[in-house]
Amino acid sequence: MTTAEAPASTSEGTNKFGVEWAPGTLNSSDAIISVRHLRKWFQVGNTILGFGQKHWLKAVDDVSFDIERGKTIGLVGESGCGKTTTLKVLLGLEVPTEGQIFYEGEDVKTLSKAGRKDFRTSIQAVFQDPWSSLNPRMRVNSIVAEPLEIATTMTRGQIRTRVGELLTEVGLNSYQGNLYPHEFSGGQRQRIGIARALALNPKIITLDEPVSALDVSIRAQIMNLLVDLQEEHGLAYLMVAHNLATVRYMCHRTAVMYLGVIQEMGDTESIFRAPTHLYTNALLSAALPSHPDIDREEIILPGEVVSPVDPPPGDVFMTRTPLPVDPDHEFAKTRPPLTEIEPDHWVTVTPWSTIESATEQGIDLALSVDEEVQDV
């Protein structure tokens, strides 16, 4: 279950910072970061002397969401849907093609020097592979201390004390700071990565598949640690994940992405209890059940994933739907917006994209999720 209830959705307008509302967003006054109409396109292919047609790989295409204080939002979808690219843009590792990212109401593009420093220290990352994210030539004390040495004016003694406190907080012993990463297990290395992310007292931590590289027996320990740290420090998380059990346990809100576009978004429990978009249902049906005796039919979407290079101008899902598509329909030519079907539950509604559309056409694709993907 989620660790807290998501607040109710707000109507159109602006929040206290003056950030405009966008479909699917709460526009909450507790938003630390607000992402609005984010696009990240990569030009592919070559043109000669500027002549020739340009082709664009649309990794992220018009994505909006809020990251609220003390809450977790999850981005889910199959590989290549734009989850990690969204995270990289937020961390400043990629430059957005279009759209705005607001940090406490200020556009990050126009932040002052002091504002940029505050933004960089306020958002940290925990990576998927706890081995490759740690320098094998550095002792753990040096790894955790590095952000403090770069971004603060603390003395060596203060840094040494702070590092010991951080290691203890994530479940390690302070003496283990003298060891190298290869002397730890995978779960312990991920704890080191979390300690490093906590060093500067951030407001937001991005989690890129934080438990997928760990043994099943260790995953629940790391997830519980992250939840405890969130409650203790009021941290906000942006989590990218494939494991739907992890998403259901940790995330207050969830956004389901396909080809760079959000297809379903809102309160996590609402989505898991009543998945509406066919793509969401297909993802949930592919998840392993909580017990081997549970027998359910998997929803197999026809066709192959469309290339993100120059995708269809209309609904990107229309090439995967098992329902007939009207090529003359409005949404076969223009992108459908997110529609709120119940409080804080948003879906891209077209005649070929929802369970209701399938039912109306006499096709039974409904998936009863219940508690099957809740267990870790």
BALOBA-1460 file (C-alpha; in Angstrom, 3 decimals):
// residues 376
<rec num="1" residu="m" x="0.000" y="0.000" z="0.000"/>
<rec num="2" residu="t" x="1.118" y="3.602" z="-0.377"/>
<rec num="3" residu="t" x="2.588" y="5.329" z="2.632"/>
<rec num="4" residu="a" x="0.024" y="8.143" z="2.664"/>
<rec num="5" residu="e" x="-3.036" y="9.341" z="0.848"/>
<rec num="6" residu="a" x="-2.568" y="11.677" z="-2.098"/>
<rec num="7" residu="p" x="-4.271" y="15.063" z="-1.814"/>
<rec num="8" residu="a" x="-7.291" y="15.868" z="-3.892"/>
<rec num="9" residu="s" x="-6.849" y="17.275" z="-7.373"/>
<rec num="10" residu="t" x="-7.167" y="21.011" z="-7.860"/>
<rec num="11" residu="s" x="-8.964" y="22.867" z="-10.604"/>
<rec num="12" residu="e" x="-7.345" y="24.824" z="-13.366"/>
<rec num="13" residu="g" x="-5.416" y="27.931" z="-12.410"/>
<rec num="14" residu="t" x="-2.089" y="28.605" z="-10.722"/>
<rec num="15" residu="n" x="-0.608" y="27.515" z="-7.418"/>
<rec num="16" residu="k" x="0.796" y="29.851" z="-4.771"/>
<rec num="17" residu="f" x="4.016" y="30.171" z="-6.778"/>
<rec num="18" residu="g" x="2.150" y="31.243" z="-9.904"/>
<rec num="19" residu="v" x="2.885" y="27.990" z="-11.770"/>
<rec num="20" residu="e" x="0.114" y="27.203" z="-14.225"/>
<rec num="21" residu="w" x="-1.926" y="24.038" z="-13.937"/>
<rec num="22" residu="a" x="-1.573" y="21.273" z="-16.527"/>
<rec num="23" residu="p" x="-3.732" y="18.147" z="-17.049"/>
<rec num="24" residu="g" x="-2.764" y="15.423" z="-14.594"/>
<rec num="25" residu="t" x="-1.038" y="17.724" z="-12.128"/>
<rec num="26" residu="l" x="-2.267" y="18.576" z="-8.648"/>
<rec num="27" residu="n" x="-0.842" y="22.103" z="-8.773"/>
<rec num="28" residu="s" x="-0.212" y="21.675" z="-5.079"/>
<rec num="29" residu="s" x="1.206" y="24.409" z="-2.880"/>
<rec num="30" residu="d" x="3.543" y="21.702" z="-1.503"/>
<rec num="31" residu="a" x="5.186" y="21.143" z="-4.908"/>
<rec num="32" residu="i" x="8.962" y="21.468" z="-4.709"/>
<rec num="33" residu="i" x="9.404" y="20.864" z="-8.428"/>
<rec num="34" residu="s" x="6.766" y="21.433" z="-11.105"/>
<rec num="35" residu="v" x="7.391" y="20.085" z="-14.602"/>
<rec num="36" residu="r" x="5.252" y="21.605" z="-17.351"/>
<rec num="37" residu="h" x="4.967" y="20.399" z="-20.967"/>
<rec num="38" residu="l" x="8.459" y="18.905" z="-20.959"/>
<rec num="39" residu="r" x="9.859" y="17.693" z="-24.263"/>
<rec num="40" residu="k" x="13.200" y="16.115" z="-25.026"/>
<rec num="41" residu="w" x="13.783" y="15.388" z="-28.701"/>
<rec num="42" residu="f" x="17.009" y="14.104" z="-30.218"/>
<rec num="43" residu="q" x="17.812" y="14.805" z="-33.856"/>
<rec num="44" residu="v" x="18.776" y="11.631" z="-35.693"/>
<rec num="45" residu="g" x="20.222" y="11.192" z="-39.172"/>
<rec num="46" residu="n" x="22.315" y="13.700" z="-41.059"/>
<rec num="47" residu="t" x="21.481" y="16.539" z="-43.367"/>
<rec num="48" residu="i" x="23.859" y="17.849" z="-46.048"/>
<rec num="49" residu="l" x="24.685" y="21.545" z="-45.706"/>
<rec num="50" residu="g" x="21.434" y="22.042" z="-43.833"/>
<rec num="51" residu="f" x="19.340" y="20.542" z="-46.632"/>
<rec num="52" residu="g" x="17.169" y="17.488" z="-46.235"/>
<rec num="53" residu="q" x="14.446" y="16.440" z="-43.845"/>
<rec num="54" residu="k" x="15.213" y="16.372" z="-40.140"/>
<rec num="55" residu="h" x="14.090" y="13.381" z="-38.112"/>
<rec num="56" residu="w" x="13.450" y="13.530" z="-34.371"/>
<rec num="57" residu="l" x="13.555" y="10.847" z="-31.726"/>
<rec num="58" residu="k" x="10.866" y="12.039" z="-29.320"/>
<rec num="59" residu="a" x="12.034" y="10.522" z="-26.053"/>
<rec num="60" residu="v" x="9.800" y="12.736" z="-23.901"/>
<rec num="61" residu="d" x="6.842" y="14.505" z="-25.448"/>
<rec num="62" residu="d" x="4.695" y="16.944" z="-23.435"/>
<rec num="63" residu="v" x="5.056" y="15.538" z="-19.923"/>
<rec num="64" residu="s" x="3.795" y="17.432" z="-16.859"/>
<rec num="65" residu="f" x="3.863" y="16.468" z="-13.172"/>
<rec num="66" residu="d" x="4.571" y="17.809" z="-9.692"/>
<rec num="67" residu="i" x="6.942" y="16.467" z="-7.056"/>
<rec num="68" residu="e" x="5.447" y="17.249" z="-3.672"/>
<rec num="69" residu="r" x="7.238" y="17.566" z="-0.376"/>
<rec num="70" residu="g" x="7.315" y="14.258" z="1.476"/>
<rec num="71" residu="k" x="5.645" y="12.335" z="-1.378"/>
<rec num="72" residu="t" x="6.766" y="9.873" z="-4.060"/>
<rec num="73" residu="i" x="5.782" y="9.932" z="-7.715"/>
<rec num="74" residu="g" x="6.618" y="6.935" z="-9.888"/>
<rec num="75" residu="l" x="7.226" y="6.746" z="-13.628"/>
<rec num="76" residu="v" x="6.478" y="3.309" z="-15.091"/>
<rec num="77" residu="g" x="6.420" y="1.809" z="-18.563"/>
<rec num="78" residu="e" x="8.381" y="-0.550" z="-20.773"/>
<rec num="79" residu="s" x="11.996" y="0.130" z="-21.740"/>
<rec num="80" residu="g" x="12.392" y="3.077" z="-24.073"/>
<rec num="81" residu="c" x="9.260" y="4.917" z="-22.981"/>
<rec num="82" residu="g" x="11.166" y="7.982" z="-21.725"/>
<rec num="83" residu="k" x="11.301" y="7.409" z="-17.958"/>
<rec num="84" residu="t" x="15.060" y="7.716" z="-17.497"/>
<rec num="85" residu="t" x="15.329" y="10.585" z="-19.986"/>
<rec num="86" residu="t" x="12.797" y="12.508" z="-17.888"/>
<rec num="87" residu="l" x="14.922" y="11.862" z="-14.819"/>
<rec num="88" residu="k" x="18.101" y="12.975" z="-16.610"/>
<rec num="89" residu="v" x="16.495" y="16.235" z="-17.726"/>
<rec num="90" residu="l" x="15.424" y="16.915" z="-14.156"/>
<rec num="91" residu="l" x="18.969" y="16.289" z="-12.895"/>
<rec num="92" residu="g" x="20.425" y="18.604" z="-15.546"/>
<rec num="93" residu="l" x="22.171" y="15.777" z="-17.376"/>
<rec num="94" residu="e" x="20.108" y="16.554" z="-20.503"/>
<rec num="95" residu="v" x="18.891" y="19.915" z="-21.778"/>
<rec num="96" residu="p" x="15.131" y="20.015" z="-22.437"/>
<rec num="97" residu="t" x="13.970" y="20.761" z="-25.976"/>
<rec num="98" residu="e" x="10.836" y="22.531" z="-24.744"/>
<rec num="99" residu="g" x="8.918" y="23.002" z="-21.523"/>
<rec num="100" residu="q" x="9.669" y="24.395" z="-18.108"/>
<rec num="101" residu="i" x="10.956" y="23.035" z="-14.822"/>
<rec num="102" residu="f" x="10.087" y="25.124" z="-11.777"/>
<rec num="103" residu="y" x="11.948" y="24.832" z="-8.488"/>
<rec num="104" residu="e" x="9.776" y="26.254" z="-5.711"/>
<rec num="105" residu="g" x="8.056" y="28.446" z="-8.274"/>
<rec num="106" residu="e" x="11.139" y="29.695" z="-10.126"/>
<rec num="107" residu="d" x="12.062" y="28.563" z="-13.622"/>
<rec num="108" residu="v" x="15.396" y="26.758" z="-13.298"/>
<rec num="109" residu="k" x="16.584" y="28.465" z="-16.500"/>
<rec num="110" residu="t" x="16.423" y="31.870" z="-14.819"/>
<rec num="111" residu="l" x="17.777" y="30.967" z="-11.392"/>
<rec num="112" residu="s" x="20.495" y="33.142" z="-9.926"/>
<rec num="113" residu="k" x="23.909" y="31.695" z="-9.128"/>
<rec num="114" residu="a" x="22.847" y="31.120" z="-5.528"/>
<rec num="115" residu="g" x="19.555" y="29.653" z="-6.718"/>
<rec num="116" residu="r" x="21.311" y="27.217" z="-9.048"/>
<rec num="117" residu="k" x="23.543" y="26.057" z="-6.211"/>
<rec num="118" residu="d" x="20.534" y="25.550" z="-3.969"/>
<rec num="119" residu="f" x="18.759" y="23.608" z="-6.720"/>
<rec num="120" residu="r" x="21.760" y="21.358" z="-7.386"/>
<rec num="121" residu="t" x="22.203" y="20.531" z="-3.713"/>
<rec num="122" residu="s" x="18.477" y="20.023" z="-3.154"/>
<rec num="123" residu="i" x="18.110" y="17.256" z="-5.743"/>
<rec num="124" residu="q" x="20.271" y="14.145" z="-5.516"/>
<rec num="125" residu="a" x="20.228" y="10.712" z="-7.139"/>
<rec num="126" residu="v" x="20.389" y="7.034" z="-6.209"/>
<rec num="127" residu="f" x="21.288" y="4.918" z="-9.223"/>
<rec num="128" residu="q" x="20.238" y="1.481" z="-10.388"/>
<rec num="129" residu="d" x="23.563" y="-0.338" z="-10.148"/>
<rec num="130" residu="p" x="25.147" y="0.148" z="-6.707"/>
<rec num="131" residu="w" x="28.450" y="-1.224" z="-8.024"/>
<rec num="132" residu="s" x="29.088" y="0.998" z="-11.034"/>
<rec num="133" residu="s" x="27.840" y="4.113" z="-9.207"/>
<rec num="134" residu="l" x="30.642" y="3.896" z="-6.615"/>
<rec num="135" residu="n" x="34.308" y="4.581" z="-7.347"/>
<rec num="136" residu="p" x="36.122" y="1.292" z="-6.636"/>
<rec num="137" residu="r" x="39.367" y="3.166" z="-5.862"/>
<rec num="138" residu="m" x="37.859" y="5.296" z="-3.100"/>
<rec num="139" residu="r" x="37.135" y="4.274" z="0.456"/>
<rec num="140" residu="v" x="33.525" y="4.634" z="1.577"/>
<rec num="141" residu="n" x="34.396" y="7.576" z="3.847"/>
<rec num="142" residu="s" x="35.729" y="9.488" z="0.842"/>
<rec num="143" residu="i" x="32.743" y="8.541" z="-1.353"/>
<rec num="144" residu="v" x="30.191" y="9.833" z="1.153"/>
<rec num="145" residu="a" x="32.317" y="12.866" z="2.084"/>
<rec num="146" residu="e" x="32.856" y="14.048" z="-1.505"/>
<rec num="147" residu="p" x="29.592" y="16.079" z="-1.792"/>
<rec num="148" residu="l" x="30.351" y="17.745" z="1.540"/>
<rec num="149" residu="e" x="33.874" y="18.679" z="0.434"/>
<rec num="150" residu="i" x="32.601" y="20.164" z="-2.835"/>
<rec num="151" residu="a" x="29.435" y="21.966" z="-1.770"/>
<rec num="152" residu="t" x="29.999" y="22.991" z="1.873"/>
<rec num="153" residu="t" x="32.540" y="24.826" z="4.012"/>
<rec num="154" residu="m" x="32.612" y="22.145" z="6.716"/>
<rec num="155" residu="t" x="35.942" y="21.320" z="8.366"/>
<rec num="156" residu="r" x="37.530" y="17.877" z="8.054"/>
<rec num="157" residu="g" x="36.443" y="17.016" z="11.560"/>
<rec num="158" residu="q" x="32.856" y="18.040" z="10.873"/>
<rec num="159" residu="i" x="32.830" y="16.067" z="7.626"/>
<rec num="160" residu="r" x="34.215" y="12.984" z="9.373"/>
<rec num="161" residu="t" x="31.491" y="13.220" z="12.035"/>
<rec num="162" residu="r" x="28.783" y="13.775" z="9.431"/>
<rec num="163" residu="v" x="29.912" y="10.761" z="7.380"/>
<rec num="164" residu="g" x="29.765" y="8.528" z="10.444"/>
<rec num="165" residu="e" x="26.237" y="9.744" z="11.196"/>
<rec num="166" residu="l" x="25.113" y="9.093" z="7.618"/>
<rec num="167" residu="l" x="26.496" y="5.547" z="7.565"/>
<rec num="168" residu="t" x="24.766" y="4.783" z="10.857"/>
<rec num="169" residu="e" x="21.501" y="6.261" z="9.563"/>
<rec num="170" residu="v" x="21.410" y="3.910" z="6.556"/>
<rec num="171" residu="g" x="22.125" y="0.823" z="8.665"/>
<rec num="172" residu="l" x="25.917" y="0.536" z="8.412"/>
<rec num="173" residu="n" x="28.626" y="0.900" z="11.058"/>
<rec num="174" residu="s" x="30.862" y="3.964" z="11.071"/>
<rec num="175" residu="y" x="34.034" y="1.827" z="11.055"/>
<rec num="176" residu="q" x="32.977" y="0.400" z="7.679"/>
<rec num="177" residu="g" x="33.823" y="3.759" z="6.140"/>
<rec num="178" residu="n" x="37.448" y="2.610" z="5.963"/>
<rec num="179" residu="l" x="36.542" y="-0.213" z="3.557"/>
<rec num="180" residu="y" x="36.299" y="-0.225" z="-0.250"/>
<rec num="181" residu="p" x="33.047" y="-0.839" z="-2.188"/>
<rec num="182" residu="h" x="34.082" y="-4.335" z="-3.282"/>
<rec num="183" residu="e" x="34.110" y="-5.409" z="0.366"/>
<rec num="184" residu="f" x="30.342" y="-4.906" z="0.650"/>
<rec num="185" residu="s" x="27.311" y="-6.811" z="-0.590"/>
<rec num="186" residu="g" x="24.965" y="-5.331" z="-3.193"/>
<rec num="187" residu="g" x="22.467" y="-4.192" z="-0.582"/>
<rec num="188" residu="q" x="25.205" y="-2.581" z="1.514"/>
<rec num="189" residu="r" x="26.566" y="-0.769" z="-1.544"/>
<rec num="190" residu="q" x="23.099" y="0.633" z="-2.240"/>
<rec num="191" residu="r" x="23.001" y="1.853" z="1.373"/>
<rec num="192" residu="i" x="26.281" y="3.666" z="0.702"/>
<rec num="193" residu="g" x="24.729" y="5.295" z="-2.354"/>
<rec num="194" residu="i" x="21.761" y="6.413" z="-0.265"/>
<rec num="195" residu="a" x="24.084" y="7.836" z="2.393"/>
<rec num="196" residu="r" x="25.912" y="9.834" z="-0.284"/>
<rec num="197" residu="a" x="22.584" y="11.159" z="-1.612"/>
<rec num="198" residu="l" x="21.592" y="12.259" z="1.916"/>
<rec num="199" residu="a" x="24.856" y="14.082" z="2.616"/>
<rec num="200" residu="l" x="23.668" y="17.558" z="1.561"/>
<rec num="201" residu="n" x="20.227" y="17.279" z="3.202"/>
<rec num="202" residu="p" x="18.372" y="17.286" z="-0.134"/>
<rec num="203" residu="k" x="14.668" y="17.941" z="-0.589"/>
<rec num="204" residu="i" x="14.303" y="15.513" z="-3.509"/>
<rec num="205" residu="i" x="16.028" y="12.239" z="-4.364"/>
<rec num="206" residu="t" x="15.596" y="10.655" z="-7.775"/>
<rec num="207" residu="l" x="15.523" y="6.860" z="-7.642"/>
<rec num="208" residu="d" x="16.454" y="5.089" z="-10.864"/>
<rec num="209" residu="e" x="15.384" y="1.456" z="-10.355"/>
<rec num="210" residu="p" x="16.769" y="1.539" z="-6.794"/>
<rec num="211" residu="v" x="16.164" y="-2.150" z="-5.977"/>
<rec num="212" residu="s" x="16.100" y="-3.916" z="-9.354"/>
<rec num="213" residu="a" x="19.783" y="-4.935" z="-9.182"/>
<rec num="214" residu="l" x="19.435" y="-6.398" z="-5.673"/>
<rec num="215" residu="d" x="18.551" y="-9.870" z="-4.453"/>
<rec num="216" residu="v" x="14.859" y="-10.338" z="-3.751"/>
<rec num="217" residu="s" x="15.595" y="-10.905" z="-0.058"/>
<rec num="218" residu="i" x="17.245" y="-7.471" z="0.190"/>
<rec num="219" residu="r" x="14.765" y="-5.403" z="-1.824"/>
<rec num="220" residu="a" x="12.207" y="-5.013" z="0.951"/>
<rec num="221" residu="q" x="14.925" y="-3.843" z="3.375"/>
<rec num="222" residu="i" x="16.063" y="-1.066" z="1.030"/>
<rec num="223" residu="m" x="12.474" y="-0.047" z="0.244"/>
<rec num="224" residu="n" x="11.632" y="0.155" z="3.942"/>
<rec num="225" residu="l" x="14.798" y="2.185" z="4.538"/>
<rec num="226" residu="l" x="13.777" y="4.671" z="1.841"/>
<rec num="227" residu="v" x="10.264" y="4.981" z="3.275"/>
<rec num="228" residu="d" x="11.643" y="5.520" z="6.798"/>
<rec num="229" residu="l" x="14.066" y="8.189" z="5.560"/>
<rec num="230" residu="q" x="11.232" y="9.906" z="3.705"/>
<rec num="231" residu="e" x="9.102" y="10.075" z="6.830"/>
<rec num="232" residu="e" x="12.016" y="11.236" z="8.997"/>
<rec num="233" residu="h" x="13.354" y="13.950" z="6.692"/>
<rec num="234" residu="g" x="10.261" y="14.876" z="4.666"/>
<rec num="235" residu="l" x="11.992" y="13.792" z="1.474"/>
<rec num="236" residu="a" x="10.320" y="13.763" z="-1.932"/>
<rec num="237" residu="y" x="11.142" y="10.961" z="-4.371"/>
<rec num="238" residu="l" x="10.881" y="10.688" z="-8.137"/>
<rec num="239" residu="m" x="11.161" y="6.972" z="-8.830"/>
<rec num="240" residu="v" x="11.675" y="5.203" z="-12.143"/>
<rec num="241" residu="a" x="10.778" y="1.527" z="-11.922"/>
<rec num="242" residu="h" x="9.637" y="-1.553" z="-13.806"/>
<rec num="243" residu="n" x="8.658" y="-3.558" z="-10.735"/>
<rec num="244" residu="l" x="5.008" y="-2.706" z="-10.160"/>
<rec num="245" residu="a" x="5.027" y="-4.127" z="-6.634"/>
<rec num="246" residu="t" x="7.729" y="-1.606" z="-5.724"/>
<rec num="247" residu="v" x="5.693" y="1.201" z="-7.291"/>
<rec num="248" residu="r" x="2.524" y="0.250" z="-5.444"/>
<rec num="249" residu="y" x="4.326" y="0.040" z="-2.114"/>
<rec num="250" residu="m" x="6.306" y="3.285" z="-2.342"/>
<rec num="251" residu="c" x="4.520" y="5.718" z="-4.652"/>
<rec num="252" residu="h" x="1.722" y="8.083" z="-3.742"/>
<rec num="253" residu="r" x="1.117" y="8.965" z="-7.398"/>
<rec num="254" residu="t" x="2.009" y="7.066" z="-10.567"/>
<rec num="255" residu="a" x="2.409" y="8.079" z="-14.210"/>
<rec num="256" residu="v" x="2.281" y="5.372" z="-16.895"/>
<rec num="257" residu="m" x="4.353" y="6.315" z="-19.958"/>
<rec num="258" residu="y" x="4.363" y="4.953" z="-23.487"/>
<rec num="259" residu="l" x="6.597" y="6.383" z="-26.254"/>
<rec num="260" residu="g" x="7.357" y="9.495" z="-24.237"/>
<rec num="261" residu="v" x="3.697" y="10.294" z="-23.515"/>
<rec num="262" residu="i" x="1.807" y="9.825" z="-20.234"/>
<rec num="263" residu="q" x="-1.166" y="7.525" z="-20.842"/>
<rec num="264" residu="e" x="-2.546" y="7.236" z="-17.312"/>
<rec num="265" residu="m" x="-1.718" y="9.193" z="-14.187"/>
<rec num="266" residu="g" x="-2.964" y="9.810" z="-10.671"/>
<rec num="267" residu="d" x="-3.328" y="8.312" z="-7.219"/>
<rec num="268" residu="t" x="-1.460" y="5.005" z="-7.167"/>
<rec num="269" residu="e" x="-4.195" y="2.978" z="-5.494"/>
<rec num="270" residu="s" x="-6.823" y="4.308" z="-7.905"/>
<rec num="271" residu="i" x="-4.737" y="3.175" z="-10.871"/>
<rec num="272" residu="f" x="-3.951" y="-0.256" z="-9.442"/>
<rec num="273" residu="r" x="-7.498" y="-0.959" z="-8.327"/>
<rec num="274" residu="a" x="-9.166" y="0.276" z="-11.500"/>
<rec num="275" residu="p" x="-6.656" y="0.479" z="-14.379"/>
<rec num="276" residu="t" x="-8.438" y="2.149" z="-17.270"/>
<rec num="277" residu="h" x="-6.024" y="2.483" z="-20.174"/>
<rec num="278" residu="l" x="-5.385" y="-0.706" z="-22.137"/>
<rec num="279" residu="y" x="-1.636" y="-0.174" z="-21.895"/>
<rec num="280" residu="t" x="-1.820" y="0.058" z="-18.092"/>
<rec num="281" residu="n" x="-3.848" y="-3.160" z="-18.023"/>
<rec num="282" residu="a" x="-1.273" y="-4.872" z="-20.241"/>
<rec num="283" residu="l" x="1.563" y="-3.831" z="-17.912"/>
<rec num="284" residu="l" x="-0.281" y="-5.081" z="-14.840"/>
<rec num="285" residu="s" x="-1.212" y="-8.375" z="-16.484"/>
<rec num="286" residu="a" x="2.465" y="-8.979" z="-17.296"/>
<rec num="287" residu="a" x="3.510" y="-8.613" z="-13.650"/>
<rec num="288" residu="l" x="4.180" y="-11.803" z="-11.734"/>
<rec num="289" residu="p" x="1.311" y="-12.671" z="-9.358"/>
<rec num="290" residu="s" x="1.936" y="-12.763" z="-5.630"/>
<rec num="291" residu="h" x="1.270" y="-16.532" z="-5.489"/>
<rec num="292" residu="p" x="2.117" y="-19.234" z="-8.068"/>
<rec num="293" residu="d" x="-1.395" y="-20.720" z="-7.797"/>
<rec num="294" residu="i" x="-3.011" y="-17.514" z="-9.038"/>
<rec num="295" residu="d" x="-4.110" y="-18.061" z="-12.626"/>
<rec num="296" residu="r" x="-4.875" y="-15.067" z="-14.783"/>
<rec num="297" residu="e" x="-4.890" y="-14.321" z="-18.463"/>
<rec num="298" residu="e" x="-2.202" y="-12.006" z="-19.771"/>
<rec num="299" residu="i" x="-3.231" y="-9.182" z="-22.062"/>
<rec num="300" residu="i" x="-1.047" y="-9.325" z="-25.168"/>
<rec num="301" residu="l" x="-1.011" y="-6.151" z="-27.225"/>
<rec num="302" residu="p" x="-0.757" y="-6.738" z="-30.971"/>
<rec num="303" residu="g" x="2.053" y="-5.403" z="-33.140"/>
<rec num="304" residu="e" x="5.422" y="-4.028" z="-32.097"/>
<rec num="305" residu="v" x="6.403" y="-0.891" z="-30.246"/>
<rec num="306" residu="v" x="6.524" y="1.960" z="-32.753"/>
<rec num="307" residu="s" x="9.875" y="3.634" z="-33.235"/>
<rec num="308" residu="p" x="10.171" y="6.842" z="-31.192"/>
<rec num="309" residu="v" x="11.671" y="8.433" z="-34.322"/>
<rec num="310" residu="d" x="8.888" y="10.487" z="-35.913"/>
<rec num="311" residu="p" x="6.029" y="8.700" z="-34.090"/>
<rec num="312" residu="p" x="2.405" y="9.130" z="-35.233"/>
<rec num="313" residu="p" x="1.107" y="12.710" z="-34.866"/>
<rec num="314" residu="g" x="-2.015" y="11.445" z="-33.106"/>
<rec num="315" residu="d" x="-2.386" y="8.954" z="-30.275"/>
<rec num="316" residu="v" x="0.921" y="7.070" z="-30.044"/>
<rec num="317" residu="f" x="-0.907" y="4.019" z="-28.673"/>
<rec num="318" residu="m" x="-3.142" y="3.543" z="-31.722"/>
<rec num="319" residu="t" x="-0.636" y="1.199" z="-33.420"/>
<rec num="320" residu="r" x="-0.735" y="-1.219" z="-30.430"/>
<rec num="321" residu="t" x="-4.407" y="-1.285" z="-29.568"/>
<rec num="322" residu="p" x="-6.408" y="-4.483" z="-30.164"/>
<rec num="323" residu="l" x="-9.430" y="-2.295" z="-31.016"/>
<rec num="324" residu="p" x="-10.181" y="-0.857" z="-34.476"/>
<rec num="325" residu="v" x="-8.849" y="2.641" z="-35.149"/>
<rec num="326" residu="d" x="-10.745" y="5.187" z="-37.224"/>
<rec num="327" residu="p" x="-8.044" y="6.930" z="-39.323"/>
<rec num="328" residu="d" x="-10.344" y="9.931" z="-39.756"/>
<rec num="329" residu="h" x="-10.876" y="10.409" z="-36.026"/>
<rec num="330" residu="e" x="-9.551" y="13.590" z="-34.429"/>
<rec num="331" residu="f" x="-7.182" y="11.672" z="-32.138"/>
<rec num="332" residu="a" x="-5.679" y="9.761" z="-35.072"/>
<rec num="333" residu="k" x="-4.235" y="13.117" z="-36.166"/>
<rec num="334" residu="t" x="-3.733" y="15.061" z="-32.920"/>
<rec num="335" residu="r" x="-2.553" y="13.999" z="-29.466"/>
<rec num="336" residu="p" x="-5.426" y="13.273" z="-27.047"/>
<rec num="337" residu="p" x="-5.246" y="15.158" z="-23.735"/>
<rec num="338" residu="l" x="-5.365" y="13.571" z="-20.314"/>
<rec num="339" residu="t" x="-8.949" y="13.453" z="-19.049"/>
<rec num="340" residu="e" x="-9.917" y="13.217" z="-15.365"/>
<rec num="341" residu="i" x="-12.303" y="10.255" z="-15.095"/>
<rec num="342" residu="e" x="-12.475" y="10.414" z="-11.283"/>
<rec num="343" residu="p" x="-10.726" y="12.535" z="-8.630"/>
<rec num="344" residu="d" x="-6.974" y="12.383" z="-9.302"/>
<rec num="345" residu="h" x="-7.240" y="9.666" z="-11.969"/>
<rec num="346" residu="w" x="-6.315" y="10.864" z="-15.452"/>
<rec num="347" residu="v" x="-6.363" y="8.875" z="-18.699"/>
<rec num="348" residu="t" x="-5.901" y="9.586" z="-22.408"/>
<rec num="349" residu="v" x="-9.401" y="8.649" z="-23.549"/>
<rec num="350" residu="t" x="-9.948" y="7.597" z="-27.178"/>
<rec num="351" residu="p" x="-12.371" y="5.110" z="-28.820"/>
<rec num="352" residu="w" x="-9.551" y="2.536" z="-28.914"/>
<rec num="353" residu="s" x="-7.528" y="3.097" z="-25.732"/>
<rec num="354" residu="t" x="-9.673" y="2.248" z="-22.693"/>
<rec num="355" residu="i" x="-11.273" y="-0.770" z="-21.078"/>
<rec num="356" residu="e" x="-14.653" y="0.938" z="-21.433"/>
<rec num="357" residu="s" x="-14.125" y="1.204" z="-25.193"/>
<rec num="358" residu="a" x="-13.354" y="-2.523" z="-25.354"/>
<rec num="359" residu="t" x="-16.432" y="-3.388" z="-23.289"/>
<rec num="360" residu="e" x="-18.660" y="-1.284" z="-25.534"/>
<rec num="361" residu="q" x="-17.357" y="-3.253" z="-28.510"/>
<rec num="362" residu="g" x="-18.005" y="-6.591" z="-26.811"/>
<rec num="363" residu="i" x="-14.338" y="-7.347" z="-26.082"/>
<rec num="364" residu="d" x="-13.544" y="-8.496" z="-22.527"/>
<rec num="365" residu="l" x="-10.082" y="-7.244" z="-21.592"/>
<rec num="366" residu="a" x="-10.739" y="-6.144" z="-18.027"/>
<rec num="367" residu="l" x="-8.042" y="-7.099" z="-15.536"/>
<rec num="368" residu="s" x="-8.854" y="-7.707" z="-11.895"/>
<rec num="369" residu="v" x="-5.664" y="-6.655" z="-10.137"/>
<rec num="370" residu="d" x="-6.871" y="-6.734" z="-6.520"/>
<rec num="371" residu="e" x="-3.813" y="-7.336" z="-4.319"/>
<rec num="372" residu="e" x="-1.827" y="-9.503" z="-6.731"/>
<rec num="373" residu="v" x="0.985" y="-7.057" z="-7.435"/>
<rec num="374" residu="q" x="1.051" y="-5.544" z="-3.971"/>
<rec num="375" residu="d" x="3.338" y="-8.103" z="-2.372"/>
<rec num="376" residu="v" x="7.058" y="-7.592" z="-2.883"/>
